[in-house]
Amino acid sequence: MATFTCRSMTFLALAVVLVALLTGAADAQQLSPNFYSKTCPNLATIVRQQMASAVAAEKRMGASILRMFFHDCFVNGCDGSILLDDTSSFTGEKGAGPNANSVRGFEVIDAIKTQVEASCKATVSCADILALAARDGVNQLGGPTWSVPLGRKDSRTASQSLANSNLPGPGSSLATLIRMFGNQGLSARDMTALSGAHTIGRSQCQFFRTRIYTESNINASFAALRQQTCPRSGGDATLAPFDVQTPDGFDNAYYHNLVAQKGLLHSDQELFNGGSQDALVRQYSTNAAQFNADFVSAMIKMGNLMPSSGTPTEVRLNCRKMN
């Protein structure tokens, strides 16, 4: 009887440890660039090779993955919740206004996850894969690289309502941008640096139509150029590059554009429109190294956003669904 009881207690103790490893709690996460150095030493190489292939096939993908990471982190922390598919009993974040028919690249994360699982079974979270992929996408397009703190877990929840309310829209004012980034613990300087992600990528006509036809703080020739492919009605999904100079190169040209009143979105030009960020925009436009340094700092800071305490977490085997 004593032996049975002892074995039972041992089994229960192991079960508790297993549950802690698999389901965890958000408040127990500690991030470190070396988190997988022993358990998945090839992780960085796998992610970089997969992102190099994805960006070689379509340069825009670097921007798409970066945007996906941003949209993930602003909704209850960087927890991979944006990757979850809807089911008959679960509503994820993919259908939220800022994400629907807009956020893309999920198949790239799937491909990376497949390779990582083949090398390190049930070890690396989808949230960490997304964080690394975002970094590598930037670097593949000529931008900086940095050490990514790792050790995130994947959330077993998602919030479409928070995705609708936490992400700033293309018509946001400077005050709204500062407030919404501030809600995530990010400063106005962080916001202006992170907005430099718009030095790569594309936007749909529906999101900048009002700016190019009705706003006065826009370069006339730039407005005319964009009007050629974005009519007053129709063509909502037609794409245009954020950065008219080097659309697929990660550099500081975005800030040159703002100084020249060639910001594509209303929210872009708000950073240089007689407000508090004008001086910083000018600084970034003439000092690429300062922009890169501030961008890296802000990316690490944003990447450290954790799910709220008590959020159920795990390491997903498939990024699109809970285990």
ChimeraX attribute file (.defattr): number of C-alpha atoms within 10 A of each C-alpha:
attribute: neighborCount
match mode: 1-to-1
recipient: residues
	/A:1	6
	/A:2	7
	/A:3	8
	/A:4	9
	/A:5	10
	/A:6	11
	/A:7	12
	/A:8	12
	/A:9	12
	/A:10	12
	/A:11	12
	/A:12	12
	/A:13	12
	/A:14	12
	/A:15	12
	/A:16	11
	/A:17	12
	/A:18	12
	/A:19	12
	/A:20	14
	/A:21	14
	/A:22	18
	/A:23	19
	/A:24	21
	/A:25	19
	/A:26	22
	/A:27	13
	/A:28	13
	/A:29	15
	/A:30	13
	/A:31	16
	/A:32	14
	/A:33	12
	/A:34	15
	/A:35	16
	/A:36	17
	/A:37	12
	/A:38	8
	/A:39	14
	/A:40	17
	/A:41	14
	/A:42	14
	/A:43	20
	/A:44	17
	/A:45	11
	/A:46	17
	/A:47	25
	/A:48	19
	/A:49	13
	/A:50	19
	/A:51	28
	/A:52	20
	/A:53	14
	/A:54	20
	/A:55	19
	/A:56	14
	/A:57	10
	/A:58	11
	/A:59	20
	/A:60	21
	/A:61	24
	/A:62	28
	/A:63	25
	/A:64	21
	/A:65	27
	/A:66	24
	/A:67	21
	/A:68	22
	/A:69	28
	/A:70	22
	/A:71	23
	/A:72	26
	/A:73	25
	/A:74	25
	/A:75	27
	/A:76	23
	/A:77	23
	/A:78	28
	/A:79	33
	/A:80	32
	/A:81	30
	/A:82	30
	/A:83	27
	/A:84	23
	/A:85	17
	/A:86	15
	/A:87	9
	/A:88	5
	/A:89	5
	/A:90	10
	/A:91	16
	/A:92	21
	/A:93	26
	/A:94	23
	/A:95	18
	/A:96	19
	/A:97	16
	/A:98	20
	/A:99	19
	/A:100	11
	/A:101	11
	/A:102	17
	/A:103	17
	/A:104	16
	/A:105	19
	/A:106	17
	/A:107	11
	/A:108	19
	/A:109	21
	/A:110	17
	/A:111	14
	/A:112	22
	/A:113	25
	/A:114	16
	/A:115	15
	/A:116	24
	/A:117	17
	/A:118	10
	/A:119	16
	/A:120	17
	/A:121	13
	/A:122	15
	/A:123	18
	/A:124	26
	/A:125	26
	/A:126	30
	/A:127	30
	/A:128	23
	/A:129	24
	/A:130	27
	/A:131	27
	/A:132	24
	/A:133	26
	/A:134	25
	/A:135	26
	/A:136	27
	/A:137	28
	/A:138	24
	/A:139	19
	/A:140	21
	/A:141	21
	/A:142	13
	/A:143	18
	/A:144	18
	/A:145	14
	/A:146	15
	/A:147	12
	/A:148	21
	/A:149	19
	/A:150	23
	/A:151	19
	/A:152	32
	/A:153	29
	/A:154	31
	/A:155	30
	/A:156	19
	/A:157	19
	/A:158	24
	/A:159	16
	/A:160	19
	/A:161	13
	/A:162	14
	/A:163	24
	/A:164	17
	/A:165	15
	/A:166	17
	/A:167	20
	/A:168	20
	/A:169	17
	/A:170	17
	/A:171	17
	/A:172	16
	/A:173	17
	/A:174	22
	/A:175	13
	/A:176	14
	/A:177	22
	/A:178	19
	/A:179	17
	/A:180	21
	/A:181	22
	/A:182	14
	/A:183	12
	/A:184	17
	/A:185	13
	/A:186	18
	/A:187	16
	/A:188	19
	/A:189	18
	/A:190	21
	/A:191	21
	/A:192	27
	/A:193	24
	/A:194	22
	/A:195	17
	/A:196	22
	/A:197	22
	/A:198	25
	/A:199	24
	/A:200	27
	/A:201	23
	/A:202	19
	/A:203	18
	/A:204	17
	/A:205	25
	/A:206	18
	/A:207	17
	/A:208	22
	/A:209	22
	/A:210	14
	/A:211	20
	/A:212	27
	/A:213	16
	/A:214	10
	/A:215	12
	/A:216	11
	/A:217	17
	/A:218	20
	/A:219	16
	/A:220	12
	/A:221	10
	/A:222	17
	/A:223	22
	/A:224	13
	/A:225	12
	/A:226	20
	/A:227	16
	/A:228	8
	/A:229	13
	/A:230	24
	/A:231	16
	/A:232	14
	/A:233	9
	/A:234	10
	/A:235	13
	/A:236	15
	/A:237	14
	/A:238	14
	/A:239	17
	/A:240	18
	/A:241	19
	/A:242	24
	/A:243	28
	/A:244	19
	/A:245	13
	/A:246	15
	/A:247	20
	/A:248	22
	/A:249	20
	/A:250	26
	/A:251	26
	/A:252	25
	/A:253	23
	/A:254	29
	/A:255	32
	/A:256	19
	/A:257	24
	/A:258	24
	/A:259	18
	/A:260	15
	/A:261	21
	/A:262	24
	/A:263	30
	/A:264	30
	/A:265	22
	/A:266	23
	/A:267	21
	/A:268	26
	/A:269	22
	/A:270	23
	/A:271	26
	/A:272	25
	/A:273	15
	/A:274	9
	/A:275	11
	/A:276	15
	/A:277	18
	/A:278	16
	/A:279	13
	/A:280	16
	/A:281	25
	/A:282	15
	/A:283	15
	/A:284	23
	/A:285	20
	/A:286	14
	/A:287	12
	/A:288	15
	/A:289	13
	/A:290	15
	/A:291	23
	/A:292	21
	/A:293	14
	/A:294	19
	/A:295	23
	/A:296	22
	/A:297	16
	/A:298	20
	/A:299	21
	/A:300	17
	/A:301	15
	/A:302	22
	/A:303	25
	/A:304	18
	/A:305	20
	/A:306	23
	/A:307	25
	/A:308	12
	/A:309	11
	/A:310	11
	/A:311	18
	/A:312	18
	/A:313	24
	/A:314	26
	/A:315	25
	/A:316	24
	/A:317	19
	/A:318	17
	/A:319	24
	/A:320	20
	/A:321	15
	/A:322	17
	/A:323	12
